[in-house]
C-alpha cells in the first residue's frame, strides 16, 4: 500500500513554513486569524479535507462533529470518503477527524469508511497514526467487518505484535473481537517465551490471559510455566509473571509461588525478580505467605541470615519491607526482633535506599500509638 504523506498539504507538519502559507487556502487563513467569528461546520464545506489536516481546523471539526446534525455529518463524510480517507487516516491531525467519524457517524457511514481501509489494514496498523484509527474502527464496526480486519492481519500477526504501533491493534482485537474470529492466537503457541520477553509481546500475552477463555489460554499458560524462573528475572517477563499472580487462576498462582519456594533470597536480590517476590507476598494464600516469610526469617544452612543480606541489598530491602507489612503478627514480631539490632549498623550506610529502608523500618517498628 502506498503511503499518502506526499499528497498532504504541508500545513499540517510545518505550520510556520513558507510552503505551508503558500498552500493554505484564504478560508483557512481567515479561520486561523479570526478568532472572534463564530464558526460553524457549514462555513468550511468544500474545505473539510484541508481543515482536517490543519492542527486548528482538525480540532474545530472534531468538536463540531460531536453535536452536528445528520446532514452536516453527511457533508463532512462525503468530502472525506472515499477519496481522502486513507490520506487523513495516516495524518498527524487528520486521524482524529476520522476517529470522530467512527464515533459519531451512522452505522452505514462507519461501514463505508471501514471499507476504504480494507486491503490496507496491515500497513495502517504499522503506521503511527493509522494504528489509532484501526483501533477506533474495531470498536465501532460490525463483527463481520472486524473479522475482515483480522483476516488481513492473520499472516502477519507476530510482526504486528512486535511492532511499536501494531501491538496496540492486536491488543484491541483481543479485547473487542469474538474469540471464534481470533484464529491468530494459535500462532502464539511455541512462542510464549519469546513474546513474554518482548517489550510489546508481553503486553499482548497479558491481554490474552485477561480476555480469552480458558480453552484458548490454557496451552499458553502451560507453556509459560515451563519458563517461570527465567521469566521472573527478565526485564519484561516479570510483568507477565506478576499478572499471573494478580489475575491468574488459583492453581496457576500456586504454581508460580511454588517455583519461588527455596529461591526467595536469590530472587529478592534480583532487579526484576524482586518485583515478583513482592507481588507473591501480597497475592499468596496465608499458608503460602507464611512459607515465603519463613524463608526470610530462618538462617540458611551456612548460617547466613537472609534478613541481614536483604537489608543491605538495593532490591531485596523492598521485599523485606513488603514482608513486614503482610506477615502474620507472630512472624512480624520475629522479623522485628531480627531487624531492630541491625538498624544501628544500617545507619552507617549512606545510600538512598538504606535511608528509605531505615525510615520504613522505624515506621513499622514504632508502636502504633506513637505514630
N, C-alpha and C positions, 0 to 999 in steps of 0.2 A: 504494500500500500504506500503510495507517495504521501509525504507529509506536506502540509499546505502553508507552512510559515512564509514561504517566499511570496505567496499571494496576498498576505495580510498587510494592510496598511501599516507602515512602521510606527504610526502614532501610538500604538499600544505598547511599544517596547521602549521608545526613546522620545517621550513627550516633549522634551526640550530641544530636540534636534531640528535643524532647518528643514530636513526632508519631511519630518512629521508635520511641520507647519505648512509646508507647501502642499501636502496631500490632503490635509484636513479640510473638510467642506466648510463653507461660510456658516452653515447652520450649527455645526459642532463648535466652531469658534465662538459663535454667539452664545451657545449653551454654556460653554466653559466660562465665558466672560460675564454673562448677565445672570447673576445670582438672585436678583430681586424679582425677576419674572416668575410667575407660577407656571411651570412647565407641565404639560400633560403628554401622555403617550401619543395621542393623535398629532401632536406638534412635530414628532420626529418620524412619522410614517414616510417611508421611502428611503430612510437613512438608518433603519434599525440595525443592519449589519455593521455599519461604520460605528454607530454609538456602542454596540455590544463589544467592539474591540478597543474601546477607549475606557480608561480607568473610571472616569466620572460618569460617562454615558452608560457603562455597564451597571454601575451601582444604581443609577436612576431607573433603568429598565427593570432590574431585579425588584426594586421597591414597588414599582407601579404594577408589576405582574401579580403581586400578592392580592391586589384589590381590583384588578382590571375586569371589565365586562367581557363576556364571551366573544363579542365582536372584536374588541381590542386585542384580545389574546390571539384571535384567528389571524388578524393582520400581521402581528409580530411573527407568528408561526409561519405564515406564508412567505414572508420576506427571508426567513432563515432556512426553511426546509423546502426542498432537499438540497438546493444548490450550495448553500453556505454553511450547512450544518457541520460537516467534517472540519472545515476551516476553524470554526468557532470552538468546537469541542476541544481542539488542541491549543487554544489560545489562552494566555495568562489571565485575561479578563473575560473573554467570550465564554469560557467554560462555565462560568457562574450563571450566565443567562440561560444556557442550555439546561443546567441543573434546575433552574426555576421553571422551565417549561415542563420538565418531568414532574415537578412537584405540583404545579397549578394547572397544567393542561388537561384536556379531556382524555379519556382512555384511548380514543381514536388517535388523537394527536400524539400521545405517548407511543402508541404502536407504530405510527408512521415515522416518528423521529427515530425510534429504535431500529426500524427497517433500514434507515440510511447508514446505520452503524454496522449492520450485518456485513460480513465479509472483511471487516476491518477490526474485529474485536481484539485480536492479538496485539497488533501494533498500538492500538489505542490504550490497551491495558498496560503496555510497557512505557507509555508516554506520561510525562509528569502531570499534565492537566487532563489528558484523555482518561487516565485511570480513575479520576474523580467522577467523571461523567458516567463511565461504565458502572461504577459502584452505585451511583444515584439511579441509573436506569434499572439496575437489578431490583431496587426497592419498589419500583412503580410499574414495571411491565408485567404482563400476564405470564403464568407458569410456562406456557408453550414457548414463549419468546425467551424466557430465562433458559430453557433447555437448549435453544438455538445458540445462545451465547456460550453455554457450557461446551457444546459440541465443537465450537471453533477453538476453544482453549484446550480441549481434551488432549490432543497430541503434544501439546507444549506446556503442560501443567507444571512440570518440575522447573522449567525455565522461568515460568511466571512466579513460582513460589520463591525462587532465589533472587528475584528482581526487586529493586527498591520500590518500584511502583506496582508491579504486577502482583506482589504478595497481598496487597490490600484488596485487590479484586478477588483473589482466591478466598481470602477470609470472608469477604462479603457473600460470595456464592455459598460457602459452607453455612453461613448464618441464615441465609434467606431462601435458598432453593431446596425443594423437596429432595430428600435423601435418594429416592429412586432415580433421580436425574444426575446424581453426582458420582458417576462411574469412575471419574478420575482418582477418587480416593484409593482405588485398588493399586494405583501406581506408587503409593506411599509405602506399600509393603516391601520389605527388603531395603528400605531407605530411611528407616526410623532414626538410626544413629546419625546419619548424615544430616537429616532435617533438624534433629534436636540440637545439633552443634552449629547450626547456621543461624545468623542473626535474624533472618526473616522466616526461615523454615521452622524455628522453634515456636514462633507465633502462630503459624498455620496449624501446626500439630496441636497446640493448645485449643484452637478453635474447633478442631475435630473432636477432641475429647469433651469439649463443652457442649457441642450442638448435635453430634451424630449419635444414633442409637448404638446400643451395646454390640449388636452383631457386626457393625462396621468398625467399631473402635477396639474390640477385643483383640484381634490379631495385631493391631498396632501397639496396644498396651503390653501384650505378652512379649513382643519384640523389644519394647522399651525396658522391660525388667531385666533382660539379658545384659544390658549395658549400664545398669543403675549406678554402680560405684564410679565408673568413669564419667558418667553424666553429672553426678554431684559435683565433680571437680572441674567441670567445663564452664567457660565464660557464659555460654548461652544455655547449655544443657541443664544447668542448675535451676533455671526458671521452669523448665518442663517438670523436673522432679518436685519443685515446690508446688506447682499446680496440682500434681497428683496428690500430694499431702493435703492440700487445701480443699480440693474439689473432687478428688477421685473416689472410687468405691472403697468401702471399708477394707476389703481384702487386699486391694492394691496398696492402700496406705500402709497396711500392716506389713506387706512385703518390703516396702521401702524402709520402714523403720527397722525391720529385721536385718536389713543389709547394713544399717548403721551400728547395730549392736556389736560391741567389741572394737569399734572404729571411732568412737566419739572424740577422743583426744586428737587423733590424727586429722580427722575431718574438721574439727573445730579450728585447727590452726591453718586451714587452707582458705585462701581468699574467697573462693566461690562456695566451697562445700560448707563453710561456716554458716552461710545463709540457710542452707538445707537443715543444718543442725538446729538452728533457732526455730525454723518452721516445724520441725519434727517435735520439738519440746512443746510447742503450742497445740499441735493437732493430735498428738498421741493420746491413746486411752490412758486412764490412771495407771494401770499396770505397766504399760509400755513406758510411760514417763518416769515412773519410779526406777525402772531398769536403766534408763538412759542417765538419770541423775546419779544413780549409784556408781556408774562408771566414772563420773566426775569426782565423786566423793572418795571412793576407795583407792588406796595406793596401788600402784601397779606391782607386778611380781618383782621388779628390780628395786622396789622401794620408792620410786619417783612418785611424788604427789601430783596428780593431774591438775589440782587446783592451783598450785604454785606456778606450774607451766602455763596454765591458761591465763592467770592474772597478768603475766608478763608478756603475753602474746598479743600482737596488734589486732588479730581477728578473733582468737579464742576468748578474749576477755568479754566480747559481746555475747558469746554463747553462755559464758558463766553468769553474766548479768541476767540473761533470759531464764536460766535455770533457777536463779534466786526468786524471780517473780512468779514462776509457775509451779515450783516444787510444793509438795505437801509439807505441812508445818514441821513434822519431825525431821524431814530431810533438809528443810530450810534452816532449822536450828543447827543441824550438823554442819551445813555449809558455812553458816555464820561463825561457828566455833573454829573452823579451819581458816576462814578468811581473815577474821579480826586480827590475829597475830601477825599476819603478813602485811597489814596496811602500813605499819610503821616503816618497814623496809621499802614498800612501794613508793613512799613519798620521795625516795631518793631518785626515782625515775622522773625525768623532766619532759618526757614525750607527751604530746597532746592526749593520746588515747589513755595513758596511765592516769592523767589528771581527771579525765572524764570517768574512768573506772572508779577511782577513789571517791569522787563525788557521788556516783551511783551507789557504790557500796555503802557509803555513810548513810545515804538516804534509806537504804534497805535495813541497815543495822540499827538505825536510830529508832527507839520506841515510838510508836505511832502518836502518843500523846504529846511528844515534844516536837513533832514535825510542823 
